[in-house]
């Protein structure tokens, strides 16, 4: 297989038909990836050997910590020569997973000079395959943290069993995910006291940084940079398989040797000659921008510091995706981010990267890497096929937001882009996983929604108010500091929210308000000064500022609604459109599980051009197509959007909110009535107190009268509001029924829609359009023509 991620994607295929053939060929190698708990329950670990000792009995093998078998197992001892045994336990996660670089020939070869021997489950003894130094260091680390079991692939996976070895390699991600302890043993030595001091300084600073009101200690960031670059040059950080191990481990630690003439604090020591490094400590270099800025590093040193810290700690490559069988937390990323971290890694077989990306992204569908390991196959096309099969669209967009040429497809990566630089969606994690159902000769099947963007919100007053300041700030952007830029953004965003509220766009106002709150929150981490910004910072700002730019340049925003007709419901989405347009939005299940007013800001919508000849439809009765002629839709460009996550029950949620508001007002009115009744009961007592001359001391009569009158007025107002809200809820419910009925009729009329792009078709078929579920099935195809016969309900190409 050819590793071609560094060359433009357009050069990986000669023609569109050839690309289609390759994608279909690779899709034939698709296999479902099932999590096999049996493999995890049959793991073998290295444990210390005591004559007559076996694996603890089953009754001790409970999943909670008190009854875990490792609690009763013998501990390791300090020895340069000992016999270890292969132990088998069930559901124990308190083991140490060891990661280190193999050298050629070390995989299956036993070392007769090795001072460690392994006793197998059958009672046979053999020499250890892992180097003596590696085993010795792993045992020292296990002793430090009171660990009874060690997992190291060379000795815990039977190298002569091909099927078992393949199964083990495919499940390596689970081994490191489950391990409570993980350590990377670097063949590296620190010989500078300055680096040891920097390591201790960053450890103290990380601890203080997490403590409120703590005084941050001084850190020699120049020495930290030198240390990070020194470590990043180690071969451990150049291996593709180790990237997977590092990224998926819960808390990977590193161990390096140090010169015996150095003074090392006890907190850093492991054994007699190792120092422990926690990669998470170096997150301070990437998130504590203001703290780092105090060191006044020059721009080049700062960029090198960030790059080295990112290499040492690739853990953020994966984000939580949920749980595995309701127990361990699952992590995953998207193909764009995985390729970005793999770009400088190497491995013997290129096809192994298919497996690694599948593990990093936690894909449910995998490609059989063994069948794809042939000369001439393009790795870029293979990984694109893998990503599309799993609904991962992160490879479709370049970071530079380059326009798709007219001669290409809008659903393919930009021909001039390279996958090594496909970083535009790498920070969005699983949100870029869209609902797809496979690739066939008809194309890629994907669920989504098409909405009509035909409603504009006037923002000319806001544009006029800030036009001069906005233009001046834009001209002087290079010279202004980050605080001025942020204040300007908050002013405009606040104006947008006010404009929405004044024009009664409450859903949009709530969406943007949550964003503005995060921007202005004093607890949020401040952005770094301009001199300390990286390329990622600029790109994130670019994604966030399109809304402000649209208001200040056009004076209006174009909106749509994923849930129904705008004449019935207010808009729930804003698009970066210049006029009325049709927009297609792929559907992601994770969007449906988000809170109703959660802000989504994604560049994954397409503007489409729909051609509907009037002769095809009976507009009044909407009884369906009058001819079998296709309706053409052309994908024009990708646009940014801010929207409320759409779900099948969006409209119903709004009705429930109205009902909740009515119930709250009813409770308030009921309480007011109870207060009036209580005062009526006490009125005779009030008159008696007044006669006795003590009422004035208890309560001013004028004040009491005013309070009673004000309460009566308030009760009347609340009763009126309840009546209005009841009427509004009733009207919305009736309109909702009528709207769904209209949608069902329209679905029948729109039974077949074909998207054309220069003889390349993208067909969209509505299905299951009911009040409970609304979706669209999208088929991306590269055939020259598609026809649909509504009489036979068949499609031909």
N, C-alpha and C positions, 0 to 999 in steps of 0.2 A: 504494500500500500504506500502511496506517495503522500508525504507530509507537505501539503501545499497551502497551509494557512497564512503564509507570509506573502503570497502573491495575490494579485487582484482576482476576485471570485469569477469575474467574467472570462478569465483565461482558463478556467478549469473545465470548460465544455466548449465544443465547437459550434453547436447549434441547439436551439430549444428542443427539437425532437430528441437529440442525443441526451440532453439533460433529463428530459422526462423518462427516457428509457433507463438511465442510470438510477434515478430516484425509485422507479418501480422495481428495478432489479434489487436494490438495497433493501427495499421494503419487504421483499420476499424472505429476507433473513431475520425478520422481526420475530421475537419470542417474548412471551409474557414473563415478567420477573416476579417470581413468587418468593416471599420470605419463608425460608425453611427453618422453623424452630428446631427441627431435628438435628440440623448441623450444629447449632449452637449448644444443644444439649450433649453433643458427642465430642466437644472440644477436649483436646488433651493439653495438659499444662505440665511444666517442669516443677517438680517439688523435691524437697530433700528426701533422701532415701534412708530409712531406718530398717534394719532387718526385721521382717515379720510385720511391717506396717503396710496397710492397704488404704484404699480410699475410705473415708468415714462412712458409716452406715447410712441408709437412705433416710432414716428418721431425722437425721441432723441436717438434711439437705433442704431445708425450708428457705423460701425466698427472702424472709426478713433477716435482718442482720444478726439477731440473737442465735439463730439456728443454722446459719450458713456453715457448710462443711469446712470452710477455711478457718473457722474459729477453733476447731479442734486439731487441725493439721499441724505437723511439726514445723518449726521455723528453720530458716536457713542459718548457716554458721559461717564464720570467717575462715575460709580455707582456700588455698591455692589448688587443691586437688581433692575432689570428692566425687561420689557417685550420686547422680540424680535419677529420679524415676518419672515416668510419664503417668500422671494422675488424670483420672476422668471424673468430673463432677457435673452436676446438673444445676443450672440456674445460678451459679455463683458468678458474680460480677466483680468481686474484690480481688482481681488479679492484676498483674502488671503486664501491659502489652509493650513489647520492646520494638523499637524501630531503629534500624541502622542500615548502612550501605553494604550491600553484598559486592564482592569482587568476583570477577569471572572465575568459574570453577569451584566456587564455594557452595553452590546451591545443594548439590547432592553428595559431595565428597566427604567422607569421614577422615578426620585428621588423626593419624596414629600418634602424633606428638602431643595431642590435646590431653591435658591433665584431668579433663572432665569426661566421665563415662555416663551413658544414658541406659537405664534399665527399662525395657519396654513392658507393656501390659502382659505379654506372653512369658515374661521372666528372663528374656534374653538381654544380654548387654552388648552395647556397641559404643564406638567413640562418638563424641559430640560432633555435629556438623558445624555449628556456630564456632567462631574463633574463641580461643581461651580467654582473651582479653575482654571480649564482649560479654561472655557468660560471667566472668568475675565481676565486671562493673555492674551488670544487671543484678547480681546477687547482693552486692553492696547496697544498691539502691533499695532492694526489697527489704534488707535488714533495717535500713534507716526508717522505713515507713511500716514495719511490722507486717509484711506481705508474705503469704504462704505459697502463692502460685505465680509462676512466670509463664507468659506465652511469648514464644519467639518462633517465627514461621519456619525457619530452617529445621528445627528439631521437633516442632509440634504438628507440622503437616508432613505426611508421609510422601517424600519426594519421588519414590518409585511407583506409586499408585497414580496413574495418569488421571483417571476420573476423579479420584479424591483430591488430587492437586488442583484440577480445574475448578471443582466445587469450592475448594478453600480460597482460591484466588478470587472467585466471583463473590465470596462472602467476607472478604477481608474488611470491608467497610463496617460490617456488623461487629466484628471482633473489636475494632478500635472504638466504635460507638458505645459498646456495652462496658468496656473496661473502666473501672473506677480510677485506675492509675495508668498513665501512659508516659513513656520516656523515650526521647531520641538520644542515642549514644553517638556523639560526634567524635570522629578521630581527629581531635583538635587539641591544641594546648595553648593556654593563656600564659604569656611570659612577661606581661607588663603590669606593674602595680597600679598604674594609672587606669587600666581597664578594670581591674578588680574594684578600685574605689568608685569608678563610674557605675559599675554594676550594683554596688551597695547603695550608691546615691539614688539610682532610679528605683530600687526596691523601697527605700524609705519615702521617696517622693510619691510613689504610687499609693502607698498606704496612707500618707497624709492627704493626698488628693481626694480620697474617698471619705475622709472624715470632715464633717462640717466645722468651719471656723478654725481648722488646723492651719498652722503656719508651715508653708511649703519650704522644705530645705533647699539649699543651694545644690544645683546639679550642673556639672561640667558637661554641657551638651555637645561640645566639640569632642570630648573624650567618649561620650556615648555614641556619637556618629562613627568614630574610629572603631569602637568595639563592634557595633552592628555591621559595619562593612567588613570587618575582620571575620565575623561569624558567617555572614552571607556568602563569603567566598568558599565556604566549606562545601564539599561534594554532596553532603546530605541535603542541601537546598537546591540541588540540580536534578534530582530524580523525580520522575512523574509519580511513581507509586508512593513515594514518601509524601508528596503533596497531599494525596488522598488520605494517608494515615494521619498527617498533621491536621488537616482541615476537619476531619470527622471525629477525631478524639475529643473527649469531653474537656480535658485539661492537659494538653501535651506539655511536658517539661523537657528541658534539654540538659544534658550533662557533658561537660568538657573537662579535660585535665588541666592542671595548672602547675607552674614551676614550684618546686618545693621551697625556693627561697622567698616566695611571696607570702605576705600576711593576709590571710583570708578569714573574714568573720565567720564565726561558728554557724550562723544562720544560713550561710551560703554553702557550707561544706556538705559533701556526701562521701563518706568513707575517708580515706587518708589522702587521696590525691585528686578528687573530683569536686567541681563546683557546680551547683544547680542554677540553671537560668530559667526563669518563668517568662515565656514570650508575651503573656498578657501584660506584664509590667511595661512593655514598650508601647502599649496603646496610648500611654500618656504623651508620647511624641507626636501622635497623630490626632488626638482629641484635645489636648491641652495647648492649643495654639498660642493663647495669650501668655501662658506660663513659659513656653519655649521662646516666645518672642522677646522675653526679658533678657535672654542671653545675647540678643543682638547679633545673631549669626548672619552672615551675608547670604544673599539669595541662593547661591549655588550650594552652600553648606546646608541650608535648610531643605532644599529639594533633595539633596543626597540623604539627609537624615530621614525624611519621610519615606523615600524609596527603600532605604535599608530596613526601616522599621516595618514596612509593609511586607518585605521579603521574609523577615524573621517571624512575623505573626500573621499568617494567612488565614487564621481562624474565622474572621468575618466573611470568608468566601461562602460560607454556608449559613443559612438562617433557619430558625425553627419552622417545621412544617406540620407538627402534630406529634402523635405518639405511635409507637410500633406495638401493636397488639395491646394497647392500653397501658403500656409500661414505660419503656424507654422513650425519651424524646427523639424524634426524627429530625434530621437536618438535611437541607438540600439547597441548591442554587439553580441558576439557569446556565444554558450553554455558553452564552456570551461571557459571563463572569468566569466560568471554568476555563475557557480557552485563554482568557487574559492571564490567568495565573499559570497555565501550562505552557505559555509561549516560550519561556526560558528553561523549561524542564526537558529532560531527555529520557528515553527508554529504548530498549533494544528493538522491540517490535512496535511499529506505528499503530497497528491494529489494537494494541493494548490500551491505547488512549480512548478507544470507543468504550471499553469496559470502565475505565477510570471516570470518564465523563458521566456515564450512566450511574455510577455510584455516587459521584459528587452531586449530581442533580436528583438522585433518588427517583429515577424514572421507573414507571410501571411497565413500560415496554422497552426492551433492549434489542440490540442487533448482535447476532452470533458472530463474534469477532474472528473465530477460527475460520469460518466460511468466507470472510471478507479479506483475509490476509493473502491477497493475490497482487501480483505486479500490475501496475497500470491503474488500479482503483484510486479514485481521488478521495482523500481523507475529508476534505472540505464538503464535498457532496454527501459523503457518508454521515458526517456529524449533522449536516443540515437535515437529512432524512430522519435521523434519530430524534432531533429536536422537534420537527414538525409532527412526527408520530405521537409525541407526548404533549402536543399543544404548546410547545415552547417557541415563541416568536421572537425571542431576544436577538437572534442573528439577522433579522430582516432589516435592521436599522443601523446606519452608521452613526458614529458619535458626532460627526460634522453636520448631520441632518441634510446631507446632500440630496438634491432632487433626483428622482428616478428618471432616467432618460426615456424619451418617447419610444425608443426601440427595445425597451426592456419591460419586465413585469413589475407591477407595484407590489406584488407579494413575494418577490425575491430580493435578496440582498443587493445593494447597489453594486453594479459590475466592477466599479473601480475600487471598492472597499476590500479590505483584507480581514479575515476572521481574527487575526492577532490583535486588531484594533477595534473589534466590535464590542464596545463598552457602553453603549448608550443606555441599556436597560439593566446593567449588571447589579445595580443597587436596589432593584425592585423585587428580587427574590421570586417567590412562588406566585406573585400576583400576575406574572406574565404567562402563567400556564392557562391555556384556553381549552375549552371543551372540544376536542377533536375525536373522530371515530374511525380513523384509518385513511390509508392512501390506496387508491385503485386506479384503473385506467381512466376513470372519470375525473380523478384528481383527489385533493385533500378535502375531507369532510369536516366541517367546523361549524359549531353553533354560534349564533350571534343575533343581533338586532339591527334593523335598518330604521332610522328615524329621519324625519324631515326637519331640517333646520330652516325655519321660515319665520321666526319671531325675533325681532330686534329690540334691544333695550337702549333707549337714548341716554348717552352719557356726555353730551356736549357741554353741559354746565360744568361738570368735573374737568373735562378737557380744557375748557377756557380758564378755569381757576388755577390749574397747575401747569399750564402749557409752558409759560416762560421758565419757571423753576425746573421743570422736567428737561427742557432743551438745554438749559445752562448746565444742569447736573450731568447730562449725557455727554456734553462737550468736554466737561472737566472731569469725567469719570476716572481717568487715569490718575489725576492729581488729588482726588477726594479720598478721604478715608472711609472705612467700612461703616462707621457709625452714621455718617451723614447719608450714605446711600440707604442704609436700613431705615432711617427716619423718614426719608422721602418715600420709600416703598410703603411704609405703614400709613403715611398720610393719604396716599392714593388709594390703598386698600380700604381704609376707613371710609373714604369718600364713596367707593364702590358699594360698600355695605349700606351706607346711608341712602344711596340712590336706589338700591334694591328695596329697602324698607319703605321708602316714600312711594315707590311704584307697586308696592304690595307683592314683591317677589320674595316671600318669606323663606322658602326652601333654599334658594340661592344665597340669600343673606346668611342663613345659618351655616351653609357650607363654607363660605368665605370667612365668616367670623371665626370658625374654629382654626382656620389657617392663620388668620391675622393674630389670634391669641398666641399661637405657637411662636410666631415671629417676634412678638413683643414681650413674650414671657421673660421676666428677669431671671428665672431659674434655668432657662435654656442656655446651652453653651454658646458664647459669643463667637461670631465668625472671626477668622484670623485677619490681621491687618493685610492690606492689599499686597504688600511685599512678601507676605508669607502664604499667599494663595497658590494652590496647585491647579493643574488642569481639571481635576475632578470638581474643585470648588466652582470654577467658571462654568462648567457644564451644568451643574446643579442649579446655579443661579439662572442659567439660560432657560431651563425647563420651568422655573418658577415665575419668571418675569414676562412670559408671553401675554398674560392677562393684562398686566399694567401697560405693556406696549400697545396692545390692541385698543385699549381705552384712549390712550394719549395720542395715538396716530389716527384712529378712525372715528373716535367719538361715539362708538356704539359697540354693542356686543350682540352676537347672534346666538340664539338659544334653541333648544329642542327638548323633546320629552320622550324618554324611553318607555313610559308607562301608558301613554294614551294620547288623545287629541288635546292640543293646546287650548282649544275653545272650552274644554271642560276642566282641565287641570293646568296648574301653573308649571312653567318649565323647570326641569330638574338637571339640566346639563347646559354647559357653555362650550362652544367650539370656536376654534381659531379660524373662522370662516369670514369671507369678505361679503357674503350675500346669501340669499336663499340657496341651500344645497341639500342633497341627500347624503347621509353619513351612515356607514356600516361600522358597528362595534362588535368585535368578537366577545363571546361570553366566557367568563371565568367563574368557576364555582366558588373561589375564595371571595370574589366580589359579593356574592349572594349572602355570605355569612358575616359580612361587615355590618356595623350599626347603620341605621337608616340615614343618618346625617354625617357619615364618615366621608371626608373629602378624598376624592380620587383624582389624581392629576397624571394622566398617562398619555404618551404619544402613540397610541395604538388604534386610532380610528382612521378610517379611509373615507374620503369624499368620493362619491360615485355619481356617475351621470346616467340617469335612467331615461330611456326613450320610450314613451307610451303613445303610440299612434291612437288617436281618438276612435278610429274605426274598430279597434280591438275590444272596446269595452262599452257596455251599456251603463253609463255613469249613474243614471238615475236609479235603476233597479239593482245594479251591482250583481247581476246574475251570472257573471263569469265571462271568460273569453269567447268571442264570436268567431275566432279563427285559430288555426294552429301555429301561426307565425310567432317566432320568438320575440321577446321583449329584451332589448339589449341594454346592458349596464356596463359602463366603462369606469374602471378604477383610475382616478385622476391623481390623487396625492394623499399623503398621510398628514393628519392634523392633530394638534394637541387638543385636549378636552379636560374640563373639570366637571364632574358629574356625581350625582348621588348614586351609589351602587344599586343597580336595578335588580329586582327579584320578582318572583311570580306573584308575591302578595303586596307589592308596593302600594297600590291604590287602596287595598283593604287596610293596610297599616295607617293610612291617613284617616280613613273613616273611624278606625279604632281610637286614634288620637282625638278626633272630634268627640267621640262618645266619652272618652276619659275626661275631657275638659267639661262636658256637660255634667258628669257625675260629681266633679270637684265643685262646680258652682252650685249644684243641688245641695251638697253637704254644707257649703257656706250659708246658703239661704235657710236651710233647716236650723243651723246654729243660731242665726239671727232671730228666727222666729222663737226659738227656745229662750233667748235672752229677753225678748219682748214679753213673753208669757211670765217669765220670772219677775220682771219688773212690775207687771200687772198684779201679781200676787202680793208683792210687797208694797203696793200703793197705799192700802189702808194703814199700814204701819208707818208709812212716810207721813201721812196726814196727822197721825197721832203724835209722831215726833215733832211735827211742825207746831202743833198746839202746845206741846210742852216746851217749845223754844230751843230744842236741841238739834233740829234739822239743819239749821244754818251752819252749825258746827260740823255736822257730818258731811253735807254736800251742798254746794251752791246751787240753788234752784235754777238759775239762769243757765248755768253750765249743764245741768241735767237735761233741761229742755232742749238746748242746742244739740246735745249728744243724741237724744231721742229722735229729733227731726232729721239729723244727718244720717242716722242709722236707717230710718224709714226710706230716705232717698236712696241710700246705697242698696237697700233690699230691692227697691223698685228697679234700679238700674240692673242689678244682677238678674232679676227675673226677666227683664227685657232681653238681656244678653243670652239667657238660656233659651228663650223662645227663638231668637235669631239663629243661634247655633243649631237648635233642633231642626229648624227649617232648612238651614244650609246643609246639614248632614243628610236630611231626607232628599234634598235636590241632588246632592253628590251621589247618593246611592242610586237614585233613578238614572242620573246621567251615566253612571258607571255601567249599569245594565245595558243601557242603550249603546254605550261605546263598545262594550264587548260584543254585542250583537252585530254592530257595524264592522268590527274587526274580523269576526268570523266570516261575514259576507265578503269582505275585502280579501280575506285569505283564499276563499274559493276563486275569486276573480284573479288573484295573483298566483295561481297554482304553479306557474313556471316562469321564472325570470332568468335570463342568460346574460352574464357579464362578458363583454368583449373587450379585448385589449390587443389591437393589431393582429387579429386572427387567433388570439389566445383567449379562451373563454373562462369565465368564472360564474357558474350557475348557482342560483339561490332558490331554494325551495322552502316554502312555509309548511310547517306541520304542527300538529297538536296545539293549535291556536285556540285556547279556551281561557275562561277567566282564571283558571288555576295555574295554567302554564303557557307561557309564550316563548317561542324560540324560532330560530331560523337555521336551516341546515345549508352550509355553504360548501360547494364543491369547486376547488381550484383545479382547473384542467388546462391542458395545452393542446387539445385537439383542435382541428380546424373548424368544426361545426358541431352543433348539438341541436336536435329537434325533438319536440315533445308532442305526443298525440294524446289529448285529454280524453279521447274516446276509449282508447285501449289502455290509457294510463302507463304508457311505456316511453322510454327515452332511447333515442338512437344517435350514434355518432358517425 
